[in-house]
Amino acid sequence: MKKMRADQFLAHYGCGSRKDAKKLIREGHLLRNGIPVKAAEEKISPEADLLCLDGQELSFSEHEYWVLNKPAGILSAISDSRHETVISYMGLTRRGLSPCGRLDLDTTGLLLITDDGALIHRLLSPAKHVDKVYEVSYEGVLPEDAESRFLEGILLEDGTKCLPAHLDCSSQPVRLTIREGKFHQVKRMFLSMGCPVTKLRRIAMGPLWLDRLRLSEGDFRKLTGEEVSVLQNFDRAKETEGSRPDCKRYQGFLFDLDGTLADSMHLWGDIDRRYLSRHGISCPEDLHRELAGKSFSEVAQYFKTRFSIPDSTEEMMAQWEQMALEAYRAEISLKPGAHAFLSRLKERGAGIALATSNRLQLAELFLKAQGIYDLFDLVLTSDCVKAGKPKPDIYLEAARRLALKPRDCLVFEDIPEGIQAGKRAGMAVCAVEDTASLPLFDEIKASADFMIRDFTELL
């Protein structure tokens, strides 16, 4: 295990300068395994030793990861003589911590603060193509072809060409997804169309989404171990670049809903936790994987058996559906590029079906709220067939109703169980990256025929 000087450890931990650390050690404030550390140069093992400063246990980590829902008026910097910085606002003292990128003084929203330099580079490098999603309010009226112009790449007033960006005008305020971070880029992009930005809020960066972090404006906290793991592995789908499907080869396109078309997997984790807590039960860590692919009724029966829930399966499903109803109507969003991709398939005359383990009412509610219901020839749920995923029943039934052969169909899925269902049906399968399934990346990559980060790659 890595060893370091005692004064170096205290300074790294944020207990002042090396001089301050030496004074604390000299006065006997630092204990190692219950014994005072005698000298600043004494070597300690932060991972193996029990270290206490004035009775408070000090846990060591190589890096720290903080998230802030930045309010307006706070500067995205380490220090400044005129403005309060995010570091001083949060009261952070650990050496090396800095904001990952900059948000303008008047821009609010998600900001990551860390001392992991390698991660900062991966998040900010244009070559890494990491999504940054903004809510944008503006003056004026955008041109009718604004979405396509953003997708082609906006030319700024100084001749700078921006990378393709995804503009979603279906919600208010509009959402813009970019994969670079030029100076005042979002404001300059909108200004190039005669629409000055009046309010700008970043709601996502890579796999981090502000609503899932549950931070009100001005709040901040450390990332959990699970969140750090997802953050460190988020861009592994880059390994599959060049494995996009040739969609012209297929006549039918079959889509899973949650995690594939809809950015909704986090919602079901919250519902599981809330429901179990009503019965005084903590949510097991393995629950998400255990439920993967199961139909709504199969999940209810699983809960009944594993947790001895007194509610009937019908009562469970009704409660879950009620808990999810408003979110599917107003909060859950489409994956980037999904609307445009579905529209292109429809124009081609391809067969399009939704094959989901979700409830029919929730699936139809979401499709209608997103304005894509009429693009589907068929909406099918696992409760309509004999067995849910990973059994192939739902995909075989979808192909039958579309009057297509399995070999002429392409399935889009986000979890191993769904991929297995498509493969067992004799169909090609394209995996769609989703934050919830990142820990299963290796399994997904090995089993799918193709893999994409989102549907913009197929436009």
C-alpha positions in Angstrom: 0.0 0.0 0.0 1.1 3.5 -0.8 2.9 5.3 2.1 3.4 9.0 2.6 4.8 11.5 5.1 2.4 12.4 7.9 2.6 16.1 7.2 2.0 15.5 3.5 -1.1 13.5 4.3 -2.6 16.3 6.6 -1.9 18.9 4.0 -3.4 16.8 1.2 -6.4 16.2 3.5 -6.9 20.0 3.7 -5.6 20.7 7.2 -3.7 23.7 6.2 -0.2 24.1 4.8 2.7 21.7 5.4 3.9 24.1 8.2 0.4 23.9 9.8 0.5 20.1 9.5 3.9 19.9 11.2 2.7 22.0 14.1 -0.4 19.7 14.6 1.9 16.7 14.6 4.4 18.2 17.0 1.6 19.0 19.4 0.3 15.4 19.3 -3.0 16.1 17.5 -2.6 13.2 15.0 -3.0 9.6 16.1 -2.1 6.5 14.1 -3.8 3.4 15.3 -4.3 5.1 18.7 -0.7 6.2 19.1 0.5 9.9 18.5 2.5 10.4 15.4 5.9 11.7 16.6 7.4 13.3 13.6 6.3 15.1 10.4 8.5 12.8 8.2 7.1 9.6 9.8 5.6 7.4 7.0 2.0 6.4 7.3 -0.3 4.2 5.2 -3.5 6.1 4.7 -5.3 3.1 3.3 -4.3 0.7 6.1 -3.8 2.9 9.2 -6.6 4.2 11.4 -5.8 8.0 11.5 -7.5 10.4 13.8 -7.1 14.2 14.2 -8.4 15.5 17.5 -10.6 12.5 17.8 -12.1 12.7 14.4 -11.3 9.8 12.0 -9.7 10.8 8.7 -10.6 8.7 5.7 -8.2 9.0 2.8 -9.1 8.9 -0.9 -6.8 9.6 -3.8 -9.3 12.0 -5.3 -12.4 13.9 -4.3 -15.5 14.5 -6.4 -17.9 17.2 -5.6 -21.0 18.4 -7.4 -22.6 21.9 -7.1 -25.8 23.3 -8.4 -24.1 26.6 -9.1 -26.1 29.8 -8.4 -25.6 33.0 -10.3 -22.9 35.4 -9.1 -20.4 32.7 -8.1 -17.2 32.5 -10.2 -16.1 29.1 -11.6 -12.5 29.5 -10.5 -10.1 28.5 -7.7 -9.5 32.1 -6.5 -10.4 35.6 -7.5 -9.9 39.1 -6.0 -13.3 40.5 -7.0 -15.8 37.6 -6.9 -16.6 34.7 -4.6 -15.5 31.5 -6.2 -17.1 28.1 -6.1 -14.1 26.8 -4.0 -14.7 29.5 -1.3 -18.5 29.2 -1.6 -18.3 25.5 -0.8 -15.6 26.0 1.9 -13.3 23.4 0.3 -9.7 23.3 1.6 -8.2 20.2 0.0 -5.3 21.0 -2.3 -5.7 20.5 -6.1 -9.5 20.8 -6.2 -10.7 22.8 -9.2 -13.9 23.2 -11.2 -14.2 21.0 -14.3 -14.7 23.7 -16.9 -16.3 27.1 -16.5 -19.8 28.3 -16.2 -20.2 32.1 -16.8 -20.9 34.3 -13.7 -24.6 34.5 -14.6 -24.9 30.8 -15.7 -26.4 28.4 -13.2 -26.5 24.6 -12.9 -24.3 21.5 -12.7 -20.6 21.9 -11.9 -18.2 19.2 -11.0 -15.3 20.0 -8.7 -12.4 17.5 -8.4 -8.7 17.0 -8.2 -8.7 14.1 -10.7 -6.9 15.8 -13.6 -7.2 12.9 -15.9 -11.0 12.9 -15.6 -11.2 16.7 -16.1 -9.3 16.2 -19.4 -11.6 13.5 -20.5 -14.7 15.6 -19.8 -13.4 18.8 -21.4 -11.5 17.5 -24.4 -13.5 18.1 -27.7 -12.0 14.9 -29.0 -13.8 12.9 -26.3 -17.3 14.2 -27.5 -18.7 14.4 -24.0 -22.3 15.7 -23.9 -23.0 18.9 -22.0 -26.8 19.7 -21.9 -28.2 23.2 -21.3 -31.6 24.7 -20.8 -31.7 27.9 -22.8 -34.1 30.9 -22.5 -33.7 33.6 -25.2 -35.2 36.6 -26.8 -36.7 36.6 -30.4 -37.8 33.7 -32.6 -35.5 30.9 -33.8 -35.6 30.1 -37.5 -37.7 27.1 -38.6 -34.6 25.2 -39.6 -32.7 25.9 -36.4 -32.5 22.3 -35.3 -31.0 21.2 -38.6 -28.5 24.1 -38.6 -27.3 23.2 -35.1 -26.9 19.6 -36.2 -24.8 20.7 -39.2 -22.6 22.9 -37.0 -23.1 26.6 -36.3 -20.6 29.1 -37.8 -19.9 31.8 -35.2 -19.4 35.5 -36.0 -15.6 35.2 -36.0 -15.6 32.3 -38.5 -15.3 29.5 -35.9 -17.1 26.4 -36.9 -18.8 24.5 -34.0 -19.2 20.8 -33.8 -22.7 19.4 -34.5 -25.0 20.1 -31.6 -28.5 18.8 -30.8 -31.2 21.4 -30.3 -34.5 20.2 -28.8 -37.3 22.7 -29.2 -40.0 20.4 -28.0 -39.6 21.5 -24.4 -39.5 25.0 -22.8 -36.9 26.2 -22.1 -35.3 24.6 -25.1 -32.4 22.1 -24.6 -29.1 22.2 -26.3 -26.5 19.4 -26.2 -23.0 20.3 -27.2 -19.7 18.3 -27.1 -17.2 21.0 -26.8 -16.7 24.1 -24.7 -15.6 27.2 -26.6 -15.7 30.6 -24.9 -19.3 31.7 -24.3 -20.2 29.1 -26.9 -24.0 28.6 -26.2 -24.6 32.3 -26.0 -22.7 33.0 -29.3 -24.5 30.1 -31.1 -27.9 31.6 -30.3 -26.7 35.1 -31.0 -25.7 34.0 -34.5 -29.4 33.3 -35.1 -30.5 36.7 -33.7 -31.7 35.3 -30.4 -29.7 36.7 -27.4 -29.7 34.3 -24.4 -31.4 35.6 -21.3 -30.9 32.6 -19.0 -28.6 29.6 -19.2 -28.6 26.6 -17.0 -26.5 23.4 -17.4 -28.5 20.3 -16.5 -26.1 17.5 -17.5 -22.4 16.7 -18.1 -21.6 13.2 -19.3 -23.5 10.8 -17.1 -24.3 13.4 -14.4 -27.8 14.9 -14.5 -28.8 17.6 -12.1 -32.3 16.2 -11.4 -30.9 12.8 -10.5 -28.4 14.4 -8.1 -31.3 16.0 -6.2 -29.6 19.3 -5.7 -31.5 22.6 -5.3 -29.8 25.7 -6.6 -26.9 26.5 -4.3 -26.6 23.0 -2.8 -23.5 20.8 -3.1 -22.3 17.4 -2.0 -19.7 14.7 -2.6 -20.5 12.1 -5.2 -21.3 8.6 -3.9 -19.0 5.7 -4.7 -21.5 4.4 -7.3 -21.7 7.8 -9.0 -17.9 8.1 -9.1 -17.7 4.6 -10.7 -20.2 5.6 -13.4 -18.4 8.8 -14.0 -15.0 7.1 -14.4 -16.5 4.5 -16.9 -19.0 6.7 -18.8 -17.1 7.1 -22.1 -16.2 3.5 -22.7 -18.7 3.3 -25.5 -16.0 5.2 -27.5 -14.4 1.7 -27.7 -17.2 0.7 -30.1 -16.8 3.5 -32.5 -17.2 2.2 -36.0 -19.7 -0.5 -34.9 -22.8 1.5 -35.9 -25.4 -0.5 -37.9 -26.2 0.1 -41.6 -29.9 0.8 -41.1 -30.6 0.5 -44.8 -30.2 -3.3 -44.5 -33.3 -3.6 -42.3 -37.0 -3.3 -42.9 -38.2 -3.4 -39.2 -36.9 -1.5 -36.2 -37.9 -2.7 -32.7 -37.3 -0.4 -29.7 -37.2 -1.0 -26.0 -38.5 1.9 -24.0 -36.8 2.5 -20.6 -33.1 3.3 -21.0 -33.2 3.0 -24.8 -35.7 5.6 -26.1 -36.5 7.1 -22.7 -34.0 8.4 -20.2 -36.0 6.9 -17.4 -34.1 4.0 -15.6 -33.3 6.3 -12.7 -37.0 6.8 -12.0 -37.7 3.1 -11.5 -34.8 2.8 -9.0 -36.4 5.7 -7.0 -39.8 4.1 -7.2 -38.4 0.8 -5.9 -36.7 2.5 -3.0 -39.8 4.6 -2.1 -42.2 1.6 -2.3 -40.0 -0.7 -0.2 -39.4 2.0 2.4 -43.2 2.2 2.9 -43.0 -1.4 4.1 -39.9 -0.8 6.2 -37.5 -2.6 3.8 -34.2 -1.3 2.6 -33.6 -1.6 -1.2 -31.1 -4.4 -1.9 -28.1 -3.5 -4.1 -28.8 -6.4 -6.5 -32.4 -5.4 -7.1 -31.9 -3.5 -10.4 -30.2 -6.5 -12.0 -32.7 -9.0 -10.6 -35.6 -7.1 -12.2 -33.9 -6.5 -15.5 -36.1 -7.5 -18.5 -39.0 -8.7 -16.3 -42.6 -7.7 -17.3 -44.5 -5.5 -14.9 -46.5 -8.4 -13.6 -43.4 -10.5 -13.2 -41.8 -7.7 -11.1 -44.8 -7.6 -8.9 -44.7 -11.3 -8.3 -41.0 -11.1 -7.6 -41.6 -8.4 -4.9 -44.4 -10.5 -3.5 -42.2 -13.6 -3.2 -38.8 -12.0 -2.1 -40.1 -9.3 0.3 -43.4 -10.9 1.5 -45.3 -7.8 0.6 -48.9 -7.9 1.9 -50.3 -5.9 -1.1 -51.7 -8.0 -4.0 -49.7 -7.9 -7.3 -52.5 -5.8 -8.8 -52.3 -3.3 -5.9 -48.5 -3.1 -6.3 -48.7 -2.4 -10.0 -51.4 0.2 -9.5 -49.2 2.0 -6.9 -46.1 1.9 -9.1 -48.0 3.2 -12.1 -49.4 6.1 -10.1 -46.0 7.0 -8.8 -44.6 7.0 -12.4 -47.5 8.7 -14.1 -46.6 12.4 -13.8 -42.9 11.7 -14.5 -43.7 10.0 -17.8 -46.0 12.9 -18.7 -43.7 15.8 -17.9 -40.3 14.9 -16.6 -38.8 11.9 -18.6 -37.1 12.9 -21.8 -36.2 11.2 -25.1 -32.7 10.1 -25.7 -30.8 12.6 -28.0 -31.6 12.1 -31.7 -34.5 9.6 -31.1 -37.2 11.8 -32.6 -35.3 12.7 -35.7 -34.2 9.0 -36.2 -37.8 7.7 -35.8 -39.0 10.3 -38.3 -36.5 9.2 -40.9 -37.5 5.6 -40.5 -41.2 6.6 -40.9 -40.4 8.5 -44.1 -38.7 5.4 -45.4 -41.7 3.3 -44.8 -40.0 1.0 -42.3 -41.9 -1.0 -39.8 -41.5 0.5 -36.3 -42.5 -1.1 -33.0 -42.1 -0.5 -29.3 -41.4 -3.7 -27.3 -41.3 -2.8 -23.6 -41.6 -4.5 -20.2 -43.4 -1.3 -19.0 -47.1 -0.8 -18.7 -49.1 0.0 -21.8 -50.6 3.2 -20.3 -47.2 4.6 -19.3 -45.6 3.7 -22.6 -48.4 5.4 -24.6 -48.5 8.4 -22.3 -44.8 8.9 -22.8 -44.9 8.5 -26.6 -47.8 11.0 -26.9 -46.2 13.5 -24.6 -43.0 13.4 -26.8 -45.1 13.7 -30.0 -43.9 10.4 -31.4 -46.8 8.1 -30.8 -48.0 8.2 -34.5 -44.5 7.2 -35.7 -45.1 3.7 -34.3 -47.0 1.0 -36.1 -47.2 -1.1 -33.0 -46.8 -0.8 -29.2 -46.4 -4.1 -27.5 -45.7 -4.9 -23.8 -44.3 -8.0 -22.2 -47.6 -8.7 -20.5 -49.1 -9.4 -23.9 -46.8 -12.4 -24.4 -46.0 -15.6 -22.5 -42.7 -14.5 -21.0 -40.7 -11.3 -20.6 -37.1 -10.7 -21.6 -34.6 -12.4 -21.9 -37.1 -14.7 -23.5 -37.5 -13.7 -27.2 -41.3 -13.8 -27.1 -42.0 -10.0 -27.3 -39.6 -9.5 -30.3 -40.9 -12.5 -32.2 -44.5 -11.3 -31.7 -43.6 -7.8 -32.8 -42.0 -9.1 -36.0 -45.1 -11.3 -36.6 -47.5 -8.4 -36.3 -45.3 -6.3 -38.6 -45.3 -9.2 -41.1 -41.5 -9.3 -41.1 -38.9 -12.0 -40.8 -36.6 -11.8 -37.8 -33.5 -11.5 -39.9 -34.9 -8.3 -41.4 -35.4 -6.6 -38.0 -33.0 -4.5 -35.9 -33.5 -4.3 -32.2 -32.4 -1.4 -30.0 -31.8 -2.3 -26.3 -29.8 -1.0 -23.3 -29.5 -4.0 -21.0 -28.0 -7.6 -21.4 -31.4 -9.2 -20.8 -33.0 -7.2 -23.7 -30.0 -7.9 -25.9 -30.4 -11.6 -25.2 -34.1 -11.5 -26.1 -33.3 -9.9 -29.5 -30.5 -12.3 -30.3 -32.6 -15.3 -29.3 -35.3 -14.0 -31.7 -32.8 -14.2 -34.5 -32.4 -10.5 -34.9 -29.5 -8.0 -35.0 -29.2 -5.9 -31.9 -27.8 -2.4 -31.4 -27.0 -1.5 -27.8 -27.8 2.1 -26.7 -25.6 3.5 -23.9 -27.4 4.3 -20.7 -26.0 5.6 -17.4 -27.8 2.9 -15.4 -26.2 0.0 -17.4 -22.6 1.4 -17.5 -21.4 -1.1 -14.9 -22.4 -3.9 -17.3 -20.6 -2.3 -20.2 -18.3 -5.3 -20.9 -21.2 -7.7 -21.0 -23.3 -5.5 -23.2 -20.4 -4.9 -25.6 -19.7 -8.6 -25.9 -23.3 -9.6 -26.6 -24.6 -6.8 -28.9 -23.9 -6.6 -32.7 -23.6 -2.8 -32.6 -23.3 -0.1 -30.0 -24.1 3.7 -30.1 -24.0 6.4 -27.5 -27.3 7.9 -28.7 -29.4 8.1 -31.9 -27.6 11.2 -33.2 -24.9 8.8 -34.4 -27.4 7.3 -36.9 -28.6 10.6 -38.4 
